[in-house]
Amino acid sequence: MSSPHEFPAIDHGLLRFLTCGSVDDGKSTLIGRLLYDTKAILADTLHAIAATSQRRGLSELDLSLLTDGLQAEREQGITIDVAYRYFSTGTRKYIIADAPGHEQYTRNMVTAASTAHLAIILVDARRGVQTQTRRHSYLAHLVGLPHLVVAVNKMDLVDYDQAVFERIRAEYLDFAARLGIEDVRFIPLSALHGDNVVERSERLDWYDGPTLLELLETTPAAHTERPESFRFPVQYVRRPRDAANPELHDYRGYMGRVESGEIAIGDPVLVLPSGRRSRVRDIQVGGVSQPSAMHEQSVTLLLEDELDISRGDLLVRPDEAPPTVRELEAHVCWLAETPLSPTRTYVLRHTTREVRARVKRIAYRLDLNRLERESAVQLDMNDIARVSLTLAQPICPDPYALNRATGAFILIDESTNDTVGAGMTVMPDT
């Protein structure tokens, strides 16, 4: 039993973040160091890593083995797949994504970034800002990550020289200003030796900012930094039938997840795209009523009126309705080996709604190496482009910059049912 003088730790909420940057900048090692120094590694896993490291003739633990799980990754010493790891401290839970550094795995990095709230961009102190550093920074900015942390790694290999750190910081800030990146923090560290990762390092005593873990602990959680509009995509309409319970004959519950905002009993709602209106009669979780629901809660909503609502409809507040559109402007990352063709029809899945879509035009393709726009008639795997889509039925998206849940969509190949593209909606004039 806890002491009456003990108080529960403050819960700062879940933080999803990813590590990215150029090849061999130490992304996997940094994650391993975080897990190791926060005591998040099981004893048998630690023993296996120690044995493998010793077999390779290493004097220290190869912490990158914690995330490089594929056999090809371990053999080649590179990261191919996106590896997710979980750990917690006394005040926060974390989900980490380790994104590949190679250019041919751009689609993997975009996938990892789509659910993250912060990106740690690693830079090798010996090499400085590289092309892939700029690519990943641009991609993180494109997919709407609100917080970037530039971790200048391997400071032990430059004798913990402050001048090296300041030079890289100035170079990155110049690049970030041209892209419009505003929230970026810088930390000098050594993932291999643990300097400034969890514990503060005396060898970097000229740096008076937070350690990496301290910065992660104080980063605002998702959905907390600005007011959000209520968005509730309907996943399923529940109509229970029970002869012994006549009350259930009139039960019509709309099941789904509150993607953003909050709702309470008695609040007015607008059904899109039909435009019908009603009020919330009840909110249930597991059959138990509750007065309200907030972002990321899966609930069942009951309305005062019997409306024609089905999967794919969107419930919003009447004064916060997004536009209903049949043409869409978006940035699309092409994920498939088969190129995107403007002559083909694809299935577009937006929240829980599916419609058929065709590419009206490709405005431009982004050259991520030069950070310039170029003309294109098709998209190959890993390409990112600004496209215009024509839809067979209307959808109700928000701009991705305002709402990542209702501003995102995927494109599906009708013949194979493979996900071939990931999209982020933009305002037509941006």
Secondary structure, DSSP 8 states (H G I E B T S, - for coil): ---TT--------EEEEEEEESTTSSHHHHHHHHHHHTT-S-HHHHHHHHHHHHHTT-SS--GGGGT--SHHHHHHTS--S-EEEEEE-SS-EEEEEE---SGGGHHHHHHHHTT-SEEEEEEETTT-S-HHHHHHHHHHHHTT-SEEEEEEE-GGGGTT-HHHHHHHHHHHHHHHHHHT---EEEEE-BTTTTBTTTB--GGGTT--S--HHHHHHHS--TT-SS----EEEEEEEE----TT-GGGGG--EEEEE--BSEEETT-EEEEETT--EEEEEEEEETTEE-SEEETT-EEEEEESS-----TT-EEE-GGG----EEEEEEEEEE--SS-B-TTSEEEEEETTEEEEEEEEEEEEEEETTTTEEE--SSB-TT-EEEEEEEEEEEE----TTT-TTTSEEEEEETTT--EEEEEEE--TT-
